[in-house]
């Protein structure tokens, strides 16, 4: 029994030594950061794929590098990430329509609406506002939030579209450069071949 206990303690110590809690902060070394990015990106995409299969849901992942290139990495369980974002935007738009008619509060910012509500509650007594008034104000806040989400999604879609266009353009440029290089190499080989020929007569 003592031997089993000792083995158990040994395994526990090994576990404690083997697993260290990683401090979540920016990795300073560029090479280490790139390695961590590649590994964790693959892990994230794998988890997204598993979530999609296990729970029968559509999943989209968009990763945009912060460096000068702004390289785009994406994963979609459907045909494209853009399609998922468009569906999200449509859903937000539908919520916006369900939330009811717009009033003077709809054009206000969230901060202004909160200040208006606070001021009105301070200026009147408890009987000054009915539950209906407060529900109406809450609906107006929700409408504004929906508008903000919709705008944010629209901007995100535009950014993704621009990045995809940029990537397509760069691929085309790369293809042209590759073809030009191949032509130049072939021309050089032809010129070298001609110089090797013996002089006539």
C-alpha positions as a Markdown table, in Angstrom:
| # | Residue | x | y | z |
|---|---|---|---|---|
| 1 | Unk | 0.0 | 0.0 | 0.0 |
| 2 | Unk | 2.9 | 2.3 | 0.8 |
| 3 | Unk | 4.5 | 1.6 | -2.6 |
| 4 | Unk | 1.3 | 2.6 | -4.4 |
| 5 | Unk | 1.1 | 5.8 | -2.3 |
| 6 | Unk | 4.7 | 6.6 | -3.2 |
| 7 | Unk | 4.0 | 6.0 | -6.9 |
| 8 | Unk | 1.0 | 8.3 | -6.7 |
| 9 | Unk | 3.0 | 11.0 | -5.1 |
| 10 | Unk | 5.7 | 10.6 | -7.8 |
| 11 | Unk | 3.1 | 11.0 | -10.6 |
| 12 | Unk | 1.6 | 14.1 | -8.9 |
| 13 | Unk | 5.1 | 15.7 | -8.6 |
| 14 | Unk | 5.8 | 14.9 | -12.3 |
| 15 | Unk | 2.5 | 16.5 | -13.3 |
| 16 | Unk | 3.2 | 19.6 | -11.2 |
| 17 | Unk | 6.7 | 19.9 | -12.8 |
| 18 | Unk | 5.5 | 19.2 | -16.4 |
| 19 | Unk | 2.6 | 21.7 | -16.5 |
| 20 | Unk | 3.2 | 25.4 | -15.9 |
| 21 | Unk | 0.6 | 28.1 | -16.1 |
| 22 | Unk | 1.4 | 30.2 | -19.1 |
| 23 | Unk | 1.3 | 34.0 | -18.4 |
| 24 | Unk | -0.9 | 35.6 | -21.1 |
| 25 | Unk | 1.0 | 38.5 | -22.4 |
| 26 | Unk | 2.5 | 39.6 | -25.7 |
| 27 | Unk | 5.5 | 37.4 | -26.8 |
| 28 | Unk | 8.4 | 39.7 | -27.4 |
| 29 | Unk | 10.6 | 37.4 | -29.5 |
| 30 | Unk | 9.3 | 37.7 | -33.1 |
| 31 | Unk | 10.2 | 34.0 | -34.1 |
| 32 | Unk | 8.6 | 32.6 | -30.9 |
| 33 | Unk | 5.5 | 34.8 | -31.5 |
| 34 | Unk | 5.2 | 33.5 | -35.1 |
| 35 | Unk | 5.5 | 29.8 | -33.9 |
| 36 | Unk | 2.9 | 30.4 | -31.2 |
| 37 | Unk | 0.6 | 32.1 | -33.7 |
| 38 | Unk | 0.7 | 29.3 | -36.2 |
| 39 | Unk | 0.1 | 26.6 | -33.5 |
| 40 | Unk | -2.7 | 28.4 | -31.7 |
| 41 | Unk | -4.3 | 29.4 | -35.0 |
| 42 | Unk | -4.5 | 25.8 | -36.1 |
| 43 | Unk | -5.8 | 24.9 | -32.6 |
| 44 | Unk | -8.5 | 27.6 | -32.8 |
| 45 | Unk | -9.6 | 26.5 | -36.3 |
| 46 | Unk | -9.7 | 22.8 | -35.2 |
| 47 | Unk | -11.9 | 23.8 | -32.2 |
| 48 | Unk | -14.2 | 25.8 | -34.5 |
| 49 | Unk | -14.5 | 22.9 | -36.8 |
| 50 | Unk | -15.3 | 20.5 | -33.9 |
| 51 | Unk | -17.9 | 22.9 | -32.6 |
| 52 | Unk | -19.5 | 23.1 | -36.0 |
| 53 | Unk | -19.7 | 19.3 | -36.4 |
| 54 | Unk | -20.7 | 18.5 | -32.8 |
| 55 | Unk | -23.4 | 21.1 | -32.4 |
| 56 | Unk | -24.5 | 21.5 | -36.0 |
| 57 | Unk | -23.9 | 25.2 | -36.2 |
| 58 | Unk | -22.2 | 27.5 | -38.7 |
| 59 | Unk | -18.9 | 28.9 | -37.5 |
| 60 | Unk | -16.8 | 31.7 | -38.9 |
| 61 | Unk | -13.3 | 32.7 | -37.7 |
| 62 | Unk | -11.5 | 35.8 | -39.0 |
| 63 | Unk | -7.9 | 36.6 | -38.0 |
| 64 | Unk | -6.2 | 39.8 | -39.2 |
| 65 | Unk | -2.5 | 40.4 | -38.6 |
| 66 | Unk | -1.6 | 43.6 | -36.8 |
| 67 | Unk | 1.6 | 44.1 | -38.8 |
| 68 | Unk | 2.0 | 46.3 | -41.9 |
| 69 | Unk | 0.8 | 43.5 | -44.3 |
| 70 | Unk | -2.5 | 43.0 | -42.4 |
| 71 | Unk | -2.6 | 39.4 | -43.6 |
| 72 | Unk | -6.0 | 37.8 | -43.4 |
| 73 | Unk | -6.6 | 34.2 | -42.1 |
| 74 | Unk | -10.1 | 32.8 | -42.2 |
| 75 | Unk | -12.1 | 29.7 | -41.5 |
| 76 | Unk | -15.7 | 28.9 | -42.3 |
| 77 | Unk | -17.8 | 25.8 | -41.8 |
| 78 | Unk | -19.9 | 27.0 | -44.8 |
| 79 | Unk | -18.9 | 28.3 | -48.2 |
| 80 | Unk | -17.4 | 31.5 | -46.9 |
| 81 | Unk | -17.0 | 33.8 | -43.9 |
| 82 | Unk | -18.6 | 36.6 | -45.9 |
| 83 | Unk | -21.8 | 34.5 | -46.1 |
| 84 | Unk | -21.9 | 34.0 | -42.3 |
| 85 | Unk | -21.3 | 37.8 | -41.7 |
| 86 | Unk | -24.1 | 38.6 | -44.2 |
| 87 | Unk | -26.4 | 36.3 | -42.4 |
| 88 | Unk | -25.5 | 38.0 | -39.1 |
| 89 | Unk | -26.2 | 41.4 | -40.5 |
| 90 | Unk | -29.6 | 40.2 | -41.8 |
| 91 | Unk | -30.4 | 38.8 | -38.4 |
| 92 | Unk | -29.5 | 42.2 | -36.8 |
| 93 | Unk | -31.6 | 44.0 | -39.4 |
| 94 | Unk | -34.5 | 41.7 | -38.6 |
| 95 | Unk | -34.2 | 42.4 | -34.8 |
| 96 | Unk | -34.1 | 46.1 | -35.6 |
| 97 | Unk | -37.4 | 45.9 | -37.5 |
| 98 | Unk | -39.1 | 43.8 | -34.8 |
| 99 | Unk | -38.0 | 46.3 | -32.1 |
| 100 | Unk | -40.7 | 48.7 | -33.3 |
| 101 | Unk | -41.0 | 52.2 | -34.6 |
| 102 | Unk | -38.2 | 54.8 | -34.3 |
| 103 | Unk | -38.7 | 57.9 | -32.4 |
| 104 | Unk | -36.6 | 60.9 | -31.4 |
| 105 | Unk | -34.5 | 58.6 | -29.2 |
| 106 | Unk | -33.5 | 56.4 | -32.1 |
| 107 | Unk | -31.1 | 59.0 | -33.5 |
| 108 | Unk | -29.5 | 59.6 | -30.1 |
| 109 | Unk | -26.3 | 58.0 | -28.9 |
| 110 | Unk | -26.3 | 55.5 | -26.0 |
| 111 | Unk | -24.7 | 58.0 | -23.6 |
| 112 | Unk | -27.3 | 60.6 | -24.5 |
| 113 | Unk | -30.2 | 58.2 | -23.9 |
| 114 | Unk | -28.8 | 57.1 | -20.6 |
| 115 | Unk | -28.4 | 60.8 | -19.5 |
| 116 | Unk | -31.9 | 61.6 | -20.7 |
| 117 | Unk | -33.3 | 58.6 | -18.7 |
| 118 | Unk | -31.3 | 59.6 | -15.6 |
| 119 | Unk | -32.4 | 63.3 | -15.8 |
| 120 | Unk | -36.0 | 62.4 | -16.3 |
| 121 | Unk | -36.0 | 60.0 | -13.3 |
| 122 | Unk | -34.4 | 62.7 | -11.1 |
| 123 | Unk | -36.8 | 65.5 | -12.2 |
| 124 | Unk | -39.9 | 63.5 | -11.5 |
| 125 | Unk | -41.2 | 61.5 | -8.5 |
| 126 | Unk | -41.9 | 57.8 | -8.5 |
| 127 | Unk | -45.4 | 58.4 | -10.0 |
| 128 | Unk | -44.0 | 60.6 | -12.8 |
| 129 | Unk | -43.0 | 57.6 | -15.0 |
| 130 | Unk | -45.1 | 54.6 | -15.7 |
| 131 | Unk | -43.8 | 51.1 | -16.4 |
| 132 | Unk | -44.8 | 51.6 | -20.0 |
| 133 | Unk | -42.6 | 54.7 | -20.3 |
| 134 | Unk | -39.6 | 52.9 | -18.9 |
| 135 | Unk | -40.2 | 49.9 | -21.2 |
| 136 | Unk | -40.5 | 52.3 | -24.1 |
| 137 | Unk | -37.1 | 53.9 | -23.1 |
| 138 | Unk | -35.6 | 50.4 | -22.8 |
| 139 | Unk | -36.8 | 49.6 | -26.3 |
| 140 | Unk | -35.2 | 52.8 | -27.7 |
| 141 | Unk | -31.9 | 51.8 | -26.1 |
| 142 | Unk | -32.1 | 48.4 | -27.6 |
| 143 | Unk | -32.9 | 49.9 | -31.0 |
| 144 | Unk | -29.8 | 52.1 | -30.8 |
| 145 | Unk | -27.6 | 49.1 | -29.8 |
| 146 | Unk | -29.0 | 47.2 | -32.8 |
| 147 | Unk | -28.1 | 50.0 | -35.1 |
| 148 | Unk | -24.5 | 50.2 | -33.7 |
| 149 | Unk | -24.1 | 46.4 | -34.1 |
| 150 | Unk | -25.4 | 46.6 | -37.7 |
| 151 | Unk | -23.0 | 49.4 | -38.6 |
| 152 | Unk | -20.1 | 47.5 | -37.0 |
| 153 | Unk | -21.0 | 44.4 | -39.0 |
| 154 | Unk | -21.2 | 46.4 | -42.2 |
| 155 | Unk | -17.7 | 47.9 | -41.6 |
| 156 | Unk | -16.3 | 44.4 | -40.8 |
| 157 | Unk | -17.8 | 43.1 | -44.1 |
| 158 | Unk | -16.2 | 45.9 | -46.0 |
| 159 | Unk | -12.8 | 45.3 | -44.4 |
| 160 | Unk | -12.9 | 41.6 | -45.1 |
| 161 | Unk | -14.0 | 42.3 | -48.7 |
| 162 | Unk | -11.1 | 44.8 | -49.2 |
| 163 | Unk | -8.6 | 42.3 | -47.8 |
| 164 | Unk | -9.8 | 39.5 | -50.0 |
| 165 | Unk | -9.5 | 41.8 | -53.1 |
| 166 | Unk | -6.0 | 42.8 | -52.0 |
| 167 | Unk | -5.0 | 39.2 | -51.6 |
| 168 | Unk | -6.4 | 38.3 | -55.0 |
| 169 | Unk | -4.5 | 41.2 | -56.6 |
| 170 | Unk | -1.2 | 40.2 | -54.9 |
| 171 | Unk | -1.7 | 36.6 | -56.1 |
| 172 | Unk | -2.2 | 37.9 | -59.7 |
| 173 | Unk | 0.9 | 40.1 | -59.5 |
| 174 | Unk | 2.9 | 37.1 | -58.1 |
| 175 | Unk | 1.7 | 35.0 | -61.0 |
| 176 | Unk | 2.7 | 37.7 | -63.6 |
| 177 | Unk | 6.2 | 38.0 | -62.0 |
| 178 | Unk | 6.6 | 34.3 | -62.0 |
| 179 | Unk | 5.7 | 34.1 | -65.7 |
| 180 | Unk | 8.1 | 37.0 | -66.6 |
| 181 | Unk | 10.9 | 35.3 | -64.7 |
| 182 | Unk | 10.3 | 32.0 | -66.5 |
| 183 | Unk | 10.3 | 33.8 | -69.9 |
| 184 | Unk | 13.6 | 35.7 | -69.0 |
| 185 | Unk | 15.2 | 32.4 | -68.0 |
| 186 | Unk | 14.1 | 30.7 | -71.2 |
| 187 | Unk | 15.4 | 33.6 | -73.3 |
| 188 | Unk | 18.7 | 33.5 | -71.4 |
| 189 | Unk | 19.1 | 29.8 | -72.1 |
| 190 | Unk | 18.3 | 30.3 | -75.8 |
| 191 | Unk | 21.0 | 33.1 | -76.0 |
| 192 | Unk | 23.6 | 30.9 | -74.2 |
| 193 | Unk | 22.7 | 28.0 | -76.6 |
| 194 | Unk | 23.3 | 30.2 | -79.6 |
| 195 | Unk | 26.7 | 31.4 | -78.3 |
| 196 | Unk | 27.8 | 27.8 | -77.9 |
| 197 | Unk | 27.3 | 27.0 | -81.7 |
| 198 | Unk | 30.5 | 26.9 | -83.8 |
| 199 | Unk | 31.0 | 29.8 | -86.2 |
| 200 | Unk | 29.8 | 29.3 | -89.8 |
| 201 | Unk | 32.2 | 28.7 | -92.8 |
